[in-house]
Amino acid sequence: MIIVVDALNRDKHTQLLDEMFRLRARVFQDRLGWEVDVRDGKEIDKFDDLDPAYVIGVDDEGHVVSCVRALQTTGPHMLADVFSDLLDGEPPIRSATLWESTRFCVDTERLGRGTARNSVSYATCELMIGALEFAKNSGIEDIVTVTDPLVDRLLKRSDNAPYDYIGTPKQMGKVKALAALLDCTDERIQRVRNFAGIHHDVFVGADHVEPKMAAEVAA
């Protein structure tokens, strides 16, 4: 199940965001060894203060199992201001119809293997579909994503391969980082859906998930 949290509704879903930031800390600091700012177990950076949109995947119990952040490229963003070395001296691409996708991660500890629901493969593809459909429906034509070789391979295996790359990969922590371009077309979305066998609407209202989380905390 996919939920979109943005500037219009983020104040209503602080618990969901809190769990998302904790997942990011486990993935980007603990697993990948990136130099990220983690406080109180949560990875939050200055770009989270710029009212990005978050596409968040939750499991049947309402726990965050995947997430990705979407941010406009017309202002500050990671490729321009943090990962500029990837550009090999070229200026960053800026466009109202090109958004940056970063902090793509999946909770491999909570999810199982295989392709069934609540597996890593299913959650990864569902997040890709949700992110692409959110982007397309928001008038975004292309996505630039700062990612690593593992996620790049996941994109290719899911029939969601980037159509181009910007600059060259550079070492970041334990892995290399690279900048890839994806178009937000119906054709790309359908390829991922066919690969994963996901043909239903992946989106669910946050009001459907938050009560489950609150009930578990109360218990």
N, C-alpha and C positions, 0 to 999 in steps of 0.2 A: 504494500500500500504506500502510495506517495502523497506527501503533503508539501505544499509550497508555503513558506513563511517569508514575508517581506515587511517593508516599512509600515504597511497598512495594518498588519495583524500581529506583529512580533510581540507587542506588549501583552497580548492575550496568551502567548505560548512560551513563556519563559522556561517552563519545565522541560519542554521538548528541546529548546535551544541549549539548555544546560547539559542535557544528555548528549546532544550533538557535539558540543565543544569538548566534552570528556572523551568521546570517541576519537575526535581529531587528535587529542593529546596522545592517546595510546598508539595511534597509527603513525603520526608524523614525527613525534619525539621518540617513543619507545621502539617502534618497529623499524622505521626508516632512518632514524638518527639525524633528522634535519635539525638545524639550529632555529627552533621556534620558541616563542614566548609562552610558557606554561605556568599558570598561577592557579593554586587551589585545584589542581588536577584538570584544568581546562585550557585548551589552546585557543587563544583569541589574539588577533593582531589588529593593526590600525585600519585595515580594509573592512573589518567587521563594523567599524564606526561609520561607514559610508552608505548605509542603508542598502546592502546587497539583498538579493533574493536567495533563499536557501531551498533547495529541493531535497527533501528528507524522506528516506525510506524507513518504514516501521514494520515490525513483525506482528503476528496475530495478537500478542500481548501488549502491543503499543510501545515497545522499546525501539529506540533508534538503532537501525542496523546498517544504514548507509546514508551518505550525504554528499552534496556538492554545492559550491557557492557560485553564484552568477553575478557579475559586476560589469557595469558599463565601461567601455574603453575610452570614452571621451574625457574622462577625468583620471585621477590616480588609479592605478591597478598594478598587480604584481609583476606582470611582464615588463611594464615600463619602468617600475620603480624599485623592484627587488631582483628580478631575474633578467635585467637588461644585458648581462653578459651573453645571454643566449642569442641576442640579436646581431652579434658580430659587428657592432658599430652602426648598424642601420637604425633609423628611427622607428619607434613602435607604430603599428597600424592603429589608427583611431577612426571610429565610425559609429554612428548611432545605431547601425544595424549589425555591428560586430560586438559581441559581449565576451567577456573573459570568464572561463570556467576553471575554478581552482578548488583545492581541498577535496577532491574526489576520493572517497574512502569507503570501505566496507568492513563491517565487523566480522572478521574471520573466526574470532573466538566464540561468538554467540551462534553463528550460522554453521550449518552442516555442509557436507560435500554432496556431490551429485547435481542434479538439475531440478529437483522437486522444489516446491514452495518452501521458503525459509532455508534455502541453500545459498551458498556464496554465489554460484552461477546465476540463480534466479534473481537474487537481490541486485546483483550487478547489472543485469540486463534491464530489470524493472527501473532502476535508477537512470540508466541511459535513456530509456524510453520516456520517462517522466521529464528529464532535463531537456530532451529534444522537443517534446511536445509543448512544454512550458515556453521554451524559446520561440518556437514557430508561432504559437498563439499570441505571443507578445510582440510580434513584428520583427524578431531577430532573424537575420538571414544566415549568419555564420557565427561560429564559436571558435575562439582561440583558447587553447587549454595548455597550461603548464603542468606537465605530468612527468612520469618516470617510465623506464622501459617496461616494467611489469604491467602497468595500466595500458601502455601502448600495445602490448601483445594482447591484452584482454580486448581492446577495441578491435583489433584485427581478427581475433578468433570469433568475435560476436558479429562479424560482417558489418562492422562499424568503423572501418579503417579511416584514418584521416586522409583527406584528399591532397594535403600538402603539409610541409613543415617550414618553420621560420628559423633561420640561423642554424646553429649546430648544438648538439648536446654538450652539457657541462656537468662536472662532478658536483653534487650537492649532498653532503652527508655520506651515507652508505651507498647511495645510488646516484645515477645521472639524472639530470632534468632536461626536458626538451619541450619545445613549443610546437603544438600541432594545430591544424585547422580542420574544422568539420562544418559542413553545411547542414542547415536545419530544414531538410526537405521531407516530404511525405515518403519519398522513395527510401531514404536512409532509415526513417522510423520503421517502415514496413519490413525492411531487411532484418532489423534487430528483433522485431516482433516475430517474424517467421523463424529466425534462428532459435529464439527462446520458447516459442510456442505460447506466447502471451498475446492474446487477442481481445482481452477485456479492457475496460477503462481502468487504468492503474491508479487514478487519483481518488482520494478520500478526504472528506472534511476533517480538519484538526479537532473539531468538536466531537468526532467519533472516537478519537484516540485518547485525548487528554483525560476523560473520565476513567479509562482503564488504568492509566498511569497513577492518577490520584488515588484510586481505590487500592492499588498495590502498596503505595506509600503508607496509607492509613492502616493497612493490615499489618 
